[in-house]
Amino acid sequence: MTERLLIMRHGEAAPGRPDHERELTSRGQEEVRCMGRWLAAREDRGFPRLRLLASPYVRARQTAQQIAEPLGLVVESLPIITPDAPPEGVVEWLLKQPEGQPLMLISHMPLVAALTGLLVEGRSERGVGFPAAAVAELESEVWAAGCARLRGFTSPAGLRSADPR
């Protein structure tokens, strides 16, 4: 069975320390709302069954909440998806998840790029650059290094440029 995984970077965050307490900027909030509307308008991802997991960092939780609202989802915290977490640990976690339920992980650079690179290219240093609030859509029969297919990559800027208004 083909499994689906969406990997999202949080929206633009304000500078400051400590890192785990940084919040979304007003621009970051708008980026995330834009992506939430885009996801909610789609009918192809089985969103009623989507499991939404976020890093425990404030900016990721804020992003997840903005995504969850239009989709009617509950946000779960996943401590293993912080910025410098090893992507191999996330892959091990993915392998233990039940089949047939699409997942969405909301995390940070460099993890989002490293995880995408590991799953698609087989090497974590081969990850794509992730602008703020971007979403990578992956499919795979098994979540292992080099076994996934990148089915889409969408950013708020890409949605704005595609909007004819």
Residue frames as qw, qx, qy, qz and C-alpha x, y, z in Angstrom:
[[0.000, 0.890, 0.456, 0.000, 0.00, 0.00, 0.00],
 [0.391, 0.465, -0.027, 0.794, 1.30, 3.44, -0.91],
 [0.390, -0.672, -0.439, 0.452, 1.66, 5.66, 2.14],
 [0.226, 0.792, 0.141, 0.549, 1.57, 9.47, 2.09],
 [0.548, -0.503, -0.260, 0.616, 3.64, 11.91, 4.09],
 [0.186, 0.889, 0.103, 0.406, 3.57, 15.70, 4.08],
 [0.630, -0.296, -0.218, 0.684, 6.60, 17.46, 5.53],
 [0.073, 0.904, 0.227, 0.355, 6.16, 21.15, 6.33],
 [0.433, 0.065, -0.322, 0.839, 8.52, 23.81, 7.59],
 [0.137, -0.710, -0.512, 0.464, 7.01, 26.29, 10.06],
 [0.263, 0.898, 0.235, 0.263, 6.15, 29.83, 8.92],
 [0.369, 0.581, -0.261, 0.677, 8.56, 32.75, 9.22],
 [0.639, -0.604, -0.405, 0.252, 9.67, 33.15, 12.84],
 [0.087, -0.967, 0.136, -0.199, 10.89, 36.17, 14.75],
 [0.549, 0.411, -0.575, 0.447, 14.54, 36.22, 15.79],
 [0.461, -0.660, 0.294, -0.516, 15.49, 35.75, 19.41],
 [0.435, 0.157, -0.849, 0.254, 16.47, 33.35, 22.10],
 [0.443, -0.238, 0.855, 0.127, 15.79, 30.86, 23.47],
 [0.172, 0.150, -0.728, -0.647, 15.21, 29.20, 20.12],
 [0.095, -0.309, -0.945, -0.045, 12.39, 26.92, 21.26],
 [0.034, 0.633, 0.554, -0.539, 10.29, 29.96, 22.31],
 [0.013, -0.201, 0.358, 0.912, 10.51, 31.90, 19.03],
 [0.457, 0.528, 0.593, -0.400, 7.07, 32.80, 17.64],
 [0.462, 0.492, 0.563, 0.478, 5.72, 33.31, 14.15],
 [0.057, -0.206, 0.047, 0.976, 5.88, 36.82, 12.73],
 [0.528, 0.496, 0.302, -0.620, 2.74, 38.36, 11.22],
 [0.468, 0.512, -0.554, -0.461, 4.13, 37.42, 7.81],
 [0.068, 0.175, -0.981, 0.046, 4.70, 33.87, 9.05],
 [0.392, 0.295, 0.703, -0.515, 1.11, 33.68, 10.28],
 [0.574, 0.563, -0.047, -0.592, -0.16, 34.79, 6.86],
 [0.292, 0.428, -0.812, -0.270, 2.09, 32.25, 5.08],
 [0.096, 0.011, 0.970, -0.224, 0.68, 29.49, 7.23],
 [0.493, 0.436, 0.451, -0.603, -2.93, 30.63, 6.76],
 [0.490, 0.549, -0.414, -0.536, -2.33, 30.61, 2.99],
 [0.224, 0.262, -0.934, -0.094, -1.04, 27.03, 3.15],
 [0.275, 0.176, 0.824, -0.463, -3.93, 25.98, 5.41],
 [0.570, 0.502, 0.131, -0.637, -6.46, 27.33, 2.89],
 [0.435, 0.479, -0.663, -0.377, -4.64, 25.53, 0.07],
 [0.041, 0.110, -0.984, 0.131, -4.65, 22.23, 1.95],
 [0.386, 0.303, 0.651, -0.579, -8.30, 22.61, 2.98],
 [0.559, 0.518, -0.124, -0.635, -9.34, 23.22, -0.65],
 [0.285, 0.365, -0.847, -0.262, -7.78, 19.93, -1.78],
 [0.860, -0.090, 0.122, -0.487, -9.79, 16.74, -1.97],
 [0.809, 0.376, -0.449, -0.036, -7.00, 14.31, -2.83],
 [0.253, 0.486, -0.714, 0.437, -5.17, 13.69, 0.44],
 [0.643, -0.352, -0.680, 0.009, -7.64, 11.99, 2.76],
 [0.059, 0.465, -0.365, 0.804, -7.51, 14.85, 5.25],
 [0.715, -0.494, -0.028, -0.493, -10.26, 13.53, 7.51],
 [0.961, -0.201, -0.132, 0.137, -7.80, 10.73, 8.34],
 [0.477, 0.629, -0.324, 0.522, -4.66, 12.92, 8.36],
 [0.710, -0.580, -0.237, 0.322, -2.56, 12.72, 11.51],
 [0.235, 0.860, -0.102, 0.442, -0.92, 16.10, 12.20],
 [0.787, -0.440, -0.163, 0.400, 2.28, 16.10, 14.29],
 [0.195, 0.911, -0.113, 0.345, 4.40, 19.11, 15.24],
 [0.520, 0.219, -0.493, 0.662, 7.69, 19.84, 16.89],
 [0.411, -0.681, -0.526, 0.301, 7.24, 21.06, 20.48],
 [0.302, -0.105, 0.006, 0.948, 8.86, 24.42, 19.55],
 [0.213, 0.572, 0.406, -0.680, 6.43, 27.36, 19.73],
 [0.284, 0.478, -0.355, -0.752, 6.66, 28.37, 16.05],
 [0.194, 0.035, -0.925, -0.325, 5.95, 24.80, 14.88],
 [0.035, 0.422, 0.840, -0.338, 2.99, 24.45, 17.25],
 [0.244, 0.569, 0.144, -0.772, 1.61, 27.80, 16.05],
 [0.268, 0.310, -0.657, -0.633, 1.99, 26.64, 12.45],
 [0.109, -0.136, -0.983, -0.062, 0.30, 23.32, 13.18],
 [0.154, 0.492, 0.646, -0.563, -2.64, 25.01, 14.87],
 [0.315, 0.529, -0.144, -0.775, -3.21, 27.26, 11.83],
 [0.285, 0.188, -0.830, -0.442, -3.12, 24.18, 9.57],
 [0.017, -0.202, -0.954, 0.221, -5.35, 22.11, 11.86],
 [0.278, 0.385, 0.407, -0.780, -8.20, 24.62, 12.10],
 [0.536, 0.370, -0.259, -0.713, -9.41, 24.65, 8.46],
 [0.465, 0.182, -0.840, -0.214, -8.92, 20.88, 8.23],
 [0.770, -0.419, -0.019, -0.481, -10.69, 20.09, 11.51],
 [0.797, 0.139, -0.535, 0.243, -7.67, 18.21, 12.88],
 [0.655, -0.752, 0.054, 0.038, -6.05, 17.77, 16.28],
 [0.370, 0.749, -0.498, 0.235, -2.36, 18.62, 16.69],
 [0.916, -0.358, -0.075, 0.162, -0.07, 16.09, 18.36],
 [0.096, -0.884, 0.456, 0.035, 3.40, 16.94, 19.65],
 [0.968, 0.145, -0.074, 0.190, 6.34, 14.87, 18.41],
 [0.417, -0.849, 0.242, 0.214, 9.56, 15.64, 20.33],
 [0.721, -0.156, 0.490, 0.464, 11.82, 13.87, 17.81],
 [0.500, 0.617, 0.396, 0.461, 11.27, 16.49, 15.07],
 [0.239, -0.888, -0.009, 0.391, 13.20, 19.45, 16.47],
 [0.376, 0.866, -0.253, -0.210, 15.64, 21.40, 14.22],
 [0.149, 0.655, -0.740, -0.024, 18.78, 19.34, 14.80],
 [0.811, -0.115, 0.517, -0.250, 17.15, 15.95, 15.36],
 [0.177, -0.298, 0.837, 0.425, 18.65, 13.12, 13.29],
 [0.633, 0.210, -0.273, -0.693, 16.46, 12.25, 10.29],
 [0.416, 0.124, -0.899, -0.054, 17.26, 8.55, 10.80],
 [0.073, 0.134, 0.789, -0.595, 15.35, 8.64, 14.10],
 [0.520, 0.310, 0.111, -0.789, 12.29, 10.05, 12.33],
 [0.569, 0.256, -0.662, -0.416, 12.51, 7.30, 9.69],
 [0.203, 0.005, -0.943, 0.264, 12.60, 4.67, 12.46],
 [0.295, 0.256, 0.538, -0.747, 9.51, 6.30, 14.00],
 [0.554, 0.319, -0.266, -0.722, 7.73, 6.35, 10.60],
 [0.420, 0.164, -0.873, -0.187, 8.32, 2.61, 10.19],
 [0.059, -0.148, -0.882, 0.443, 6.45, 1.95, 13.44],
 [0.392, 0.206, 0.178, -0.879, 3.31, 3.87, 12.41],
 [0.593, 0.316, 0.723, -0.162, 0.16, 2.03, 11.33],
 [0.217, 0.074, 0.662, 0.714, -0.39, 1.70, 7.58],
 [0.031, 0.598, 0.721, 0.349, -3.11, 3.56, 5.75],
 [0.189, -0.895, -0.323, 0.243, -3.08, 6.83, 7.67],
 [0.479, 0.653, -0.016, 0.586, -1.52, 9.84, 5.94],
 [0.573, -0.570, -0.241, 0.538, 0.84, 11.86, 8.13],
 [0.264, 0.848, 0.000, 0.460, 1.88, 15.51, 8.22],
 [0.682, -0.379, -0.230, 0.582, 5.00, 16.54, 10.13],
 [0.109, 0.944, 0.038, 0.308, 5.57, 20.22, 10.92],
 [0.789, -0.379, -0.027, 0.483, 9.16, 20.92, 11.82],
 [0.118, -0.921, 0.185, 0.323, 12.23, 23.04, 11.09],
 [0.668, 0.624, -0.341, 0.218, 15.30, 23.44, 8.93],
 [0.250, 0.458, -0.727, -0.446, 17.61, 21.62, 8.70],
 [0.449, 0.007, 0.872, -0.196, 15.53, 18.55, 9.67],
 [0.678, 0.532, 0.309, -0.403, 12.81, 18.99, 7.02],
 [0.486, 0.713, -0.440, -0.251, 15.41, 19.11, 4.22],
 [0.058, -0.444, 0.892, -0.057, 17.52, 16.29, 5.65],
 [0.562, 0.133, 0.749, -0.324, 14.49, 14.03, 6.16],
 [0.690, 0.623, 0.084, -0.360, 13.17, 14.69, 2.65],
 [0.326, 0.692, -0.626, -0.153, 16.62, 14.05, 1.19],
 [0.263, -0.288, 0.908, -0.155, 17.05, 10.83, 3.13],
 [0.639, 0.292, 0.626, -0.337, 13.65, 9.45, 2.14],
 [0.662, 0.701, 0.058, -0.258, 13.82, 10.47, -1.53],
 [0.470, 0.754, -0.459, 0.017, 17.51, 10.45, -2.43],
 [0.928, -0.117, -0.301, 0.185, 18.85, 8.08, 0.22],
 [0.558, 0.055, -0.277, 0.781, 21.15, 10.76, 1.64],
 [0.220, -0.802, -0.453, 0.321, 20.25, 13.40, 4.21],
 [0.256, -0.514, 0.155, 0.804, 22.65, 15.96, 2.73],
 [0.142, 0.172, 0.686, 0.693, 20.68, 15.83, -0.55],
 [0.069, 0.652, 0.685, -0.318, 17.57, 17.53, 0.84],
 [0.207, 0.675, 0.382, 0.596, 15.74, 20.30, -0.97],
 [0.101, 0.071, -0.297, 0.947, 15.80, 23.85, 0.37],
 [0.165, -0.637, -0.753, 0.001, 12.62, 24.62, 2.28],
 [0.041, -0.424, 0.024, -0.904, 11.33, 28.18, 2.32],
 [0.216, 0.034, 0.643, -0.734, 9.20, 29.08, 5.34],
 [0.628, 0.247, 0.399, -0.621, 5.81, 27.29, 5.34],
 [0.482, 0.374, -0.647, -0.458, 6.69, 25.07, 2.35],
 [0.819, -0.080, 0.471, -0.317, 5.23, 21.56, 2.09],
 [0.202, 0.369, -0.850, -0.318, 6.86, 18.51, 0.48],
 [0.857, 0.029, 0.180, -0.482, 4.49, 15.69, -0.46],
 [0.057, 0.429, -0.894, -0.114, 5.98, 12.20, -0.47],
 [0.916, 0.003, -0.021, -0.400, 4.67, 8.73, -1.28],
 [0.144, 0.481, -0.864, 0.045, 6.24, 5.38, -0.52],
 [0.816, -0.162, -0.512, -0.212, 5.48, 1.71, 0.05],
 [0.773, -0.420, -0.305, 0.364, 7.96, 1.75, 2.93],
 [0.072, -0.981, 0.131, -0.120, 9.61, 4.66, 4.76],
 [0.824, -0.297, 0.216, 0.432, 13.25, 3.85, 4.18],
 [0.179, -0.663, 0.329, 0.648, 16.23, 5.70, 2.73],
 [0.026, 0.301, -0.662, -0.686, 15.80, 6.31, -0.98],
 [0.137, 0.293, 0.941, 0.099, 12.39, 4.62, -1.23],
 [0.195, 0.699, 0.487, -0.486, 10.06, 7.64, -1.37],
 [0.351, 0.459, 0.472, 0.666, 8.87, 9.68, -4.35],
 [0.027, -0.366, -0.199, 0.909, 8.55, 13.45, -4.17],
 [0.231, 0.569, 0.759, 0.215, 5.04, 14.07, -5.54],
 [0.070, 0.869, 0.271, 0.408, 4.89, 17.79, -4.95],
 [0.474, -0.250, -0.284, 0.795, 6.55, 20.76, -3.37],
 [0.014, -0.797, -0.407, -0.446, 4.51, 23.88, -2.62],
 [0.349, -0.188, -0.349, 0.849, 5.38, 27.16, -0.93],
 [0.099, 0.764, 0.448, -0.453, 3.26, 30.22, -0.11],
 [0.013, 0.581, -0.338, -0.740, 5.17, 32.22, -2.74],
 [0.059, 0.006, 0.874, 0.482, 4.31, 29.60, -5.35],
 [0.083, 0.603, 0.787, -0.101, 0.63, 29.81, -4.44],
 [0.047, 0.766, 0.152, -0.623, 0.65, 33.61, -4.65],
 [0.006, -0.429, 0.559, 0.709, 2.34, 33.57, -8.05],
 [0.045, 0.204, 0.921, 0.330, -0.24, 31.05, -9.31],
 [0.101, 0.663, 0.621, -0.406, -3.15, 33.21, -8.10],
 [0.346, 0.464, 0.451, 0.679, -4.44, 35.28, -11.05],
 [0.169, -0.904, -0.389, 0.053, -5.94, 38.00, -8.80]]
